[in-house]
Amino acid sequence: MWEKPNKNKILENVNIFYTDGKIDFFKAIFVLENGVIIGRIKDNKFINCGFIPIFNIKYINGNKKK
């Protein structure tokens, strides 16, 4: 299980490593208690594009918080 960053934070330019070995890159994610909302930032607003449950995430690698 991965150690969650502070919840209710937006992370930009992140790689999500899944429990099945797959890796995806996302422009932005919003960390919640039970998973992450994936999306992007446009005009300084977070645009929701989907959701990944916490039990599918092995690790998140991101470097910029908003």
N, C-alpha and C positions, 0 to 999 in steps of 0.2 A: 504494500500500500504506500502511496506517495504522501509526503508531508505537504499539506495544502498551504499555499501562501495565505496571507491575511484575507479572510473572506470579504466580499463586497469591494474588491479592488479590480480595476481593469489592468490587464497585462497586455502589452503590445509585442508583436513579432515573436510568437512562441511556437515551440515544437511540442506536440503532445505525443507521448509514447504510450501506446495502448497495451493492455495485458496480453493481447494476442500477438505482439511483436510489430504491429504496424506503427508507422510514424506519420503524422500530418503536421503541416505548417499552417498557422492561422495569423491573420493580421492583428486580431484582438480577441481576448476572452474576458468574460466577467465571472469571477470565482464566487460560487455559492456554497452553501453547506452540503448539498447533496449532488454537486457536479459543477459543470461550467457551461456558460452560455457562450457560444462561438459567434463571431461577427466581425465587424470592421468599424473603423472610425471615419466619419464623414462630417465635415463642418463642425468639428469638435463635439460630435454626438455619437454615442455607441449605437450601431444598427444591429439588431438581433438577427442571426441567420440560422440558429439551431441550438441543440442542447446535447451534451455528453454526460451521462450519469457517472458518478464517482467510481462505481465498481468496474468500469471499463478503462479507467486511467491508471497507468502504472507510474508515470512521472511526467512532470511539466517542466520545460526548460524555457524561461523567458527572462528578459533583462530590463524591461522598462515598465514602471508602474505609473498609473495616473490616479 
